[in-house]
Amino acid sequence: MESLAEATSGAIGSLLSTSILYPLDTCTTKFQAQVPSLHHPKYRNLYDVLREAISSGQVLSLYQGIGTRNLQSFVSQFVYFYGYSYFKKLYMDKSGSKSIETKANLVIAAVAGACTVIVTQPLDTASSRMQTSSFGKSKGLLKTLAEGTWSDAFDGLSISLLLTLNPAIQYTVYDQLKQRALRNTRDKDDKGSSSVPLSAFMAFLLGAISKSVATFLTYPAIRSKVMIQAADIHEPTSKTNKKSQKTVSGVLYAIWKREGILRYFKGLQAQILKTVLSSALLLMIKEKISASSWFLILAVRRVIAYVILAHFTLSSISLILSDMQRVGEMYCTLEFLYF
């Protein structure tokens, strides 16, 4: 039940944070996916992407693919939070400890992340293609996936599995910082309560710090994944080159050859801004929704218990009335025979 509450609050928080920051996500993705020509890049910075959308009258296209992205975010966060909470509780029950070590926490987060990636990879690939397509020319989810083979829907799966280290690092850092913050809060209140909620501001701050650390450490892989999934928008290439662009080594070589080693971190500032705000909002909303989800689930359980109890109570009353009716009929029969 605790795992279900964690999964529900995490999924709703992801849905809201993704919708709020989606235009920034679109601009960042298009900027990351760009491989500059030999003359000059199309986008020199993030503002050039926004300027193109405004000048072409396609401002609403900044939201292209938002439905697929929200679906992917909701499903991925639900699966991740459910798996993370479930495996964490299972580990603590098996080990008999009241806390979890950093190494074990990292492994659990990575396993939960790997399960999430495998389930949601087609949605992630489709949303990236829709975002990186020309403004106003994005297609629907089914049409986007139908353009390639089934294996194309899993473009970047290997590097996505590698990027499970990102949320693993993020939530490990966040959990450790959260435990310290709650411990300090309980010490100040001197109540010894283990259910003291984390304030919205503190959740936002801890989420921003944890995600900044994770993003910086994994950013070259993040940009490589975007380029693999959006390889078809690049300038015309042969089938061999196109196939090489869909591999990690091919993308890394293309960046080094065309842009230089420092450009592995191209768009890092925008990525940190987007992911920090998104993750911080997610965790802040999750902390606030979690308590409500917990009470809602308890209320649903109580209602179900009442329904079951009422069902058996009505069944019992019905049986009693039926027995009384049979006794009455037997009594009338005996009375008739006697007289």
N, C-alpha and C positions, 0 to 999 in steps of 0.2 A: 504493500500500500504506500509505503514511503517512496519507493522507486517510481510509482505512478504519479505521485504528487510532484516529484522532482522533474519527471519527464514532461508533464503538462505545463508547469510553470516555465521550464526552459524553452519549450516549443513556442508558447505564446510570446515570451520575451523576444525570441528570435524573429518572429513574424512582425512584431511592431518595430523593432530596431531596423530590420531590413527595409521596411516600407518607408520609414522616415529618411533614411540615408541613401535610398536607391539612386537618385540622380548623381550623387557623388561617386557611387559604386560604378555606374556606367561610364562616367568620364575617366575614372582611374583605370578601368579595364581596357578601354580603347587606347589610352595612352601607353599602358604596359604592352599591349599586343603589337604596337607599331614597330616595324623594322624599317628604319630610315633608308631612303634611296641613296644613291651615290651623290646626289646633288644637295638636297636639304630635306630634313624631316618634315612631315606634314604637321605634326604637333610638336611644338617646342616645349610646351608646358601644359599643365592641366587646364589652364584658362583658354587655350586654343580650342580644346574640344568643346567647351561650353560656348565659346564664341561662334563656332561652326553651327551648333544647334540653333542658336538665336538668329544668326544671319540667314540661315536657310529656312527659317520659319518652322522648324521641327523641334520646338522646345519639349513638346509632349513625348517625343521619341526618346528623351532621356529616361523614360519609364518603359521602354521596349523590353519585353521579357520579364517584367516584374511578377507576373503571375507564376511563371515557371520558377523564378528565383525564390518567391515566397513559399511555393510548394516544396522546393528543395530544402530551404532553410527550416521549415516547419518539421518535415520528415527527419532531416538529419539531426536537428537538435533534440527531437523527441527520442530518436533511437540512441543518440549519444548520451543524453542525461539518464535515460532509463538503464542503458547498459553500464554506464559509469557508476550510478547509484547502486545497481544490483550487484555488480562485481565487488564494489567497495564493501558493501554490507556482508557479502559472502566471505570475503577475506577476513573481515573483523570477527565474524562468527567462528570461522575455522581456526583463526589464530588466538582467539580469546582476548585480544587486546582492545582497549577503548580508543586507541588512536592508530593512525596508519603512517608508516614510514614513507619518506620522500621517494625512495626507489620503488617501493611497491605501488605507491600512488601513480608514479610515472608509467609503470607497466600497465596498470589497470586502465589509465586514461588512453594509452596507446592502443590497447586491445579494443576498447569501446570505439575509438576513432576509426580503426581499421574496419570494423563491422559497419559503421556508418558510411564510410566511403564506398564500399562495395555495393551497398543498397542504393545510394543516391548518385552514383557517378553519371548515369545517363542524363539525369536532370541537371547536374552541374555542367556537363558538356554542352547541352542544349542552351542553357541560359547564357553561357559565355559566348556562344556563336551568335545568339540573338542580340546581345549587347554590342558585340564588335562588328555587326553588320552595319551597312550605311544607314544613316538616319532616315527613317520613314520607309525602309525596305525590309524590316524584320518580319519573319514568318512565325507562324504558330508553332507550338511544341511538336506536334505530330509531323508537320511538314518539315521542320528543321531536322528531326531525327531520321525522317524518311529519305533525306538527301544522300545519306551515306549508308554503309553497311551496318550490321549490328555491332561489329567490332569497333567501328568508328564512334559509336556512342560511348565507348569506354576509353576514348583518347585521354591520355594522361593519367591512367589508373595507377601505374607504378609510382609516378611522382606524387600522386594524391595520397597513396599509402605512406610514402615517405613524409608527406606533410602532416601526417597524424601526430608527428612530434610537436607541431604548432599548438593545437589545443591541449596536448599532453603537458607541454611546458607551461602554457597559460593557466590551466586549472590547477596544476600542481603549485605554481607560485601563488595563485589566488587563494587556494585552500590554506596554505601555510600562513599567508598574511592575514587571512580572515580569522584563523584560529588565534593568532596573536592579538588581533584587534578585539575579538570577543572575550579573550582572557583578561585583557586590560579593562574592558567594560565591566565584566563581572567583579573584578577586584575593586573597582571604584564603587560599584553599587553594593558590594559586600552581601550579595544575596545567594550566591552559589548556584544560580539557575543556569541550566544548560540550554534553555530555549530563548535566550535573549536575542532578539532579531538585530540584524545588521542595518544600520541607517542607510538611507538611499544615497546620501553623499559619500559615505565611506565605501559602499559597494561600487559606486561609480569610480572613485579614486583607485581602489584596489584593482578593479577591472582594467582601468587605463594602464596602470603600471605593469600588470601581468601580461597584457596583450602587447605592449611595446617591446618587452623583452623577447617574447616569442616571435614577433614579426621581424625584428632585426636579425635574429639568428637564422631564420628560414627564408628570408626574402628572395635570394637568388632562385630558390626552388619555386617560390610563388610566381615569379615572373615567367619562369620557364613553363609552368603549367598553363598559364594564360596563353602563351604563344603557341603551345602545342594544340590547344583546343581551338584557337582562332587561326590556324595555319592557312586556311583557305582564302583569307582576305589579303594575304601578302601578294606581292607582285608576281606575275606569271612565272612558273617554274616548271621544270621537267618533272616527270613522275618520280624519278629517283631522288631529286632534291626535295620534292614534296614529301616523300616518304621519310627522308632523313630529318625533315623539320618536325616530324611527329615523334622523334626520340629525344630523350634528355640530352644525350651527347651531341646530337645534331643542333639542338637549340642553343646549348651552351657554346658550341663552336661558332655558330652564326653570330651570336652576341659579341664574342671576343673578336671575331674577324671584322665585323662591320662597325662596331661601336666602341670597342675597347673594354678592358677588364673592369673599369670603374662603372660601366653602364650595366653591370649585373644588378646594381642597386638603383637603376633608373626608376623614378616614380616612388621611391621609398617614402618620401615625406607624405605624399598623397595616400599611400597604402597605410601608413601608420595612422594618419588622421582618420581615414575611413574605418579601419579595423578597430582602432582604439575607441572611437565613438560608438561603433556598432556593438562591440563586446561589452563596453562599460554600460551602455543602455540595456543590453540584454541581461547582464547580471543584476543591474539595479531593478529592472522590471521583474526579473525572476524572484528576487528576494521579497518583493512586495506581493507578488502573485502566489508565492509558495504557501504562505500562511492561509490565504483565501482558498487555495486549492485543497489544502489539508482539511480545513473546516468543511469544504464542500463535499469532499470524499467521505468524511465522517458522517455528514448529514445524509448522504445517499445510502451509506451502509445502515444508518439508523432507520431510514424510511423503508429499506428492503426488509430489515428485521421486523418492523411493525407490520408490513404487508404479509410476511410469512406467518407471523404470530396471529394476525387477524384471520388469515386463511384457515389455520388450524383451529382457531377458536370457533369460527363459523362452522367448520366441518364437525367439530365436537358437538356444538349446539344442535346441528342438523341430525346427528346420530342420536342424541338424547331424545329429541322430539320424535324421531322415527321409532325409537324403542318405546316411548310413552304411547304412541299411537298403536303400536302392536299390542301392548299390554291392555289398552282400552278395548281393542277389538276382541281379544281373547276373553276379557272379562264379560263383554256383552254376549259372546257366544256361549260361555258357560252359564250365564244367567238365563239365556233363552232355553238351553237344554234342561236346566234344573227345574224351571217352572213349566 
